[in-house]
């Protein structure tokens, strides 16, 4: 199999399993024992100097960072379906919310949780309340980011929302909860959840209580 995902079920690589299941492409999981510090081993650092997961290789192609992996996979294996084509007006919305997740939601929530003091105009994520309103606005025109059409943006943006809700990191507004529930019910997501659970069992990793 050409695609190899360096994986741990308690890392962002778990969400990439969902991406791969939606694409229905063959892939191999390569377990990296985070608790043993295996992500800092020389062979992993040679792939990602940050010593973090996920890491994906597809033949000679190497991609790190969850959002980048998702966009690469959709363009490579699902152009026009899970990824709008470059001349599709929806491409802008697709890219916007795909990048919003790591660029705004993650640092914005961390800043809120940690009580950071900063100038909103100087921080890329801006004001927390404005961020939440923007997130609600992203879902105002349909069940998905692109209205009626499910896309890789939902796996990136929606995957982050679902994770943050699960761990009580995001205000559980009705629109967020309903969106996360729709995504969690997708057959590919259910398969991915089962794969991640099986990985926990195989490697003796305790599931969160």
C-alpha positions as CSV (number, residue, x, y, z in Angstrom):
1,X,0.0,0.0,0.0
2,X,1.4,3.4,-1.0
3,X,-0.2,5.4,1.9
4,X,1.2,5.0,5.4
5,X,-0.2,6.9,8.3
6,X,2.0,7.2,11.4
7,X,-0.6,6.8,14.0
8,X,-1.5,6.8,17.7
9,X,-5.2,6.7,18.6
10,X,-4.9,9.6,21.1
11,X,-3.3,11.9,18.5
12,X,-4.7,14.0,15.6
13,X,-3.8,11.0,13.5
14,X,-7.1,9.4,14.8
15,X,-9.0,12.0,12.7
16,X,-6.9,11.2,9.6
17,X,-8.1,7.6,9.9
18,X,-11.6,9.1,9.3
19,X,-10.4,11.0,6.3
20,X,-8.9,7.8,4.8
21,X,-12.0,5.8,5.5
22,X,-14.1,8.5,3.7
23,X,-11.8,8.3,0.7
24,X,-12.0,4.5,0.7
25,X,-8.3,4.2,-0.3
26,X,-6.0,1.4,0.9
27,X,-3.6,2.5,3.6
28,X,-1.4,1.2,6.4
29,X,-1.2,2.3,10.0
30,X,2.2,2.5,11.6
31,X,1.8,2.7,15.3
32,X,4.0,5.3,17.1
33,X,4.2,4.8,20.9
34,X,3.7,8.4,22.2
35,X,3.8,7.4,25.8
36,X,7.3,5.8,25.3
37,X,8.5,8.9,23.4
38,X,8.8,7.1,20.1
39,X,7.7,10.3,18.3
40,X,11.2,11.7,19.1
41,X,13.1,8.8,17.6
42,X,15.5,9.8,14.8
43,X,13.5,8.0,12.1
44,X,10.4,10.0,13.1
45,X,12.2,13.3,13.4
46,X,13.6,12.7,9.9
47,X,10.0,12.8,8.7
48,X,8.8,15.6,11.0
49,X,11.3,17.7,12.9
50,X,8.5,18.7,15.3
51,X,8.4,15.1,16.6
52,X,4.6,15.1,16.3
53,X,1.8,13.1,14.7
54,X,0.2,12.8,12.2
55,X,2.7,12.0,9.5
56,X,1.5,10.6,6.2
57,X,3.6,9.3,3.3
58,X,2.1,8.5,-0.1
59,X,4.8,7.0,-2.1
60,X,7.5,9.7,-2.3
61,X,5.1,12.3,-0.9
62,X,5.5,13.3,2.7
63,X,2.8,15.4,4.5
64,X,2.5,16.5,8.1
65,X,0.0,18.7,9.9
66,X,-3.6,17.3,10.0
67,X,-5.2,20.0,7.9
68,X,-2.5,19.8,5.3
69,X,-2.9,16.0,5.1
70,X,-6.6,16.4,4.7
71,X,-6.4,18.9,1.9
72,X,-3.7,16.8,0.2
73,X,-5.7,13.6,0.3
74,X,-8.9,15.3,-0.9
75,X,-7.1,16.9,-3.9
76,X,-5.3,13.8,-4.7
77,X,-8.0,11.2,-4.3
78,X,-11.4,13.0,-4.3
79,X,-11.2,16.2,-6.5
80,X,-14.6,17.5,-7.3
81,X,-16.2,15.5,-4.5
82,X,-14.6,15.9,-1.2
83,X,-12.5,18.8,-2.5
84,X,-14.0,21.6,-4.7
85,X,-12.0,22.0,-7.9
86,X,-9.8,25.2,-8.2
87,X,-12.3,26.9,-10.5
88,X,-15.3,26.1,-8.2
89,X,-16.5,29.2,-6.2
90,X,-17.0,26.9,-3.2
91,X,-13.2,26.4,-3.1
92,X,-12.7,29.6,-1.2
93,X,-15.2,28.7,1.5
94,X,-13.7,25.2,1.7
95,X,-10.2,26.5,2.2
96,X,-11.3,29.2,4.6
97,X,-12.9,26.9,7.2
98,X,-10.2,24.2,6.7
99,X,-7.5,26.6,7.8
100,X,-9.8,28.3,10.4
101,X,-9.5,25.2,12.6
102,X,-5.7,25.1,13.3
103,X,-5.2,28.9,12.8
104,X,-8.1,30.2,14.9
105,X,-10.1,27.6,16.9
106,X,-7.1,25.8,18.5
107,X,-5.1,28.8,19.6
108,X,-8.3,30.8,20.4
109,X,-9.6,28.1,22.8
110,X,-6.2,27.6,24.3
111,X,-5.9,31.3,25.0
112,X,-9.3,31.3,26.6
113,X,-8.6,28.3,28.8
114,X,-5.2,29.6,29.9
115,X,-6.3,33.1,30.4
116,X,-3.8,34.6,28.1
117,X,-3.5,38.4,28.0
118,X,-3.1,39.7,24.5
119,X,-4.2,42.4,22.1
120,X,-7.0,41.0,20.0
121,X,-5.9,43.0,17.0
122,X,-2.5,41.5,17.2
123,X,-3.5,37.8,17.5
124,X,-4.5,35.9,14.4
125,X,-7.5,34.3,16.3
126,X,-8.9,37.6,17.5
127,X,-11.7,37.8,20.1
128,X,-13.1,34.6,21.6
129,X,-16.8,35.6,21.3
130,X,-16.2,36.7,17.7
131,X,-14.6,33.3,16.9
132,X,-17.7,31.5,18.2
133,X,-20.0,33.7,16.2
134,X,-17.9,33.0,13.1
135,X,-18.1,29.3,13.7
136,X,-21.8,29.4,14.0
137,X,-22.0,31.4,10.8
138,X,-20.0,28.7,9.0
139,X,-22.9,26.3,9.5
140,X,-25.7,28.8,8.9
141,X,-26.5,27.7,5.3
142,X,-26.7,23.9,5.6
143,X,-25.8,20.8,7.5
144,X,-22.2,21.1,6.3
145,X,-19.7,23.9,5.7
146,X,-20.5,23.8,2.0
147,X,-24.3,23.7,2.6
148,X,-25.7,20.4,1.5
149,X,-22.4,19.0,0.3
150,X,-20.1,17.1,2.7
151,X,-16.4,17.8,2.1
152,X,-12.9,17.4,3.6
153,X,-13.5,20.8,5.3
154,X,-16.0,19.1,7.6
155,X,-13.5,16.5,8.6
156,X,-11.0,19.2,9.5
157,X,-13.3,21.9,10.9
158,X,-15.9,19.5,12.2
159,X,-13.4,17.1,13.6
160,X,-11.9,19.9,15.7
161,X,-15.4,20.9,17.0
162,X,-16.2,17.3,17.9
163,X,-13.0,16.8,19.8
164,X,-13.3,20.1,21.7
165,X,-16.9,19.3,22.7
166,X,-15.9,15.8,23.8
167,X,-13.4,17.2,26.2
168,X,-15.4,20.2,27.4
169,X,-13.1,22.7,25.7
170,X,-15.8,24.4,23.6
171,X,-19.1,26.0,24.6
172,X,-21.7,23.3,23.7
173,X,-23.9,25.5,21.6
174,X,-26.8,23.7,19.9
175,X,-25.5,24.2,16.4
176,X,-22.1,22.8,17.3
177,X,-23.6,19.8,19.1
178,X,-26.0,19.0,16.2
179,X,-23.1,19.3,13.7
180,X,-20.8,17.0,15.7
181,X,-23.6,14.4,16.0
182,X,-24.2,14.4,12.2
183,X,-20.6,13.9,11.5
184,X,-20.2,11.2,14.2
185,X,-23.0,9.2,12.6
186,X,-21.3,8.9,9.2
187,X,-20.4,5.3,8.3
188,X,-16.8,6.1,7.6
189,X,-16.5,7.9,10.9
190,X,-18.0,4.9,12.7
191,X,-15.4,2.6,11.0
192,X,-12.6,5.0,11.9
193,X,-13.8,5.0,15.6
194,X,-13.7,1.2,15.5
195,X,-10.2,1.2,14.1
196,X,-8.9,3.6,16.7
197,X,-10.6,1.6,19.5
198,X,-9.0,-1.6,18.1
199,X,-5.6,0.1,18.1
200,X,-6.1,1.0,21.8
201,X,-6.9,-2.6,22.6
202,X,-4.0,-4.0,20.5
203,X,-1.5,-1.8,22.2
204,X,-2.9,-1.9,25.7
205,X,-4.0,1.8,25.7
206,X,-6.7,2.6,28.2
207,X,-9.7,4.3,26.8
208,X,-10.8,7.6,28.4
209,X,-13.5,7.0,31.1
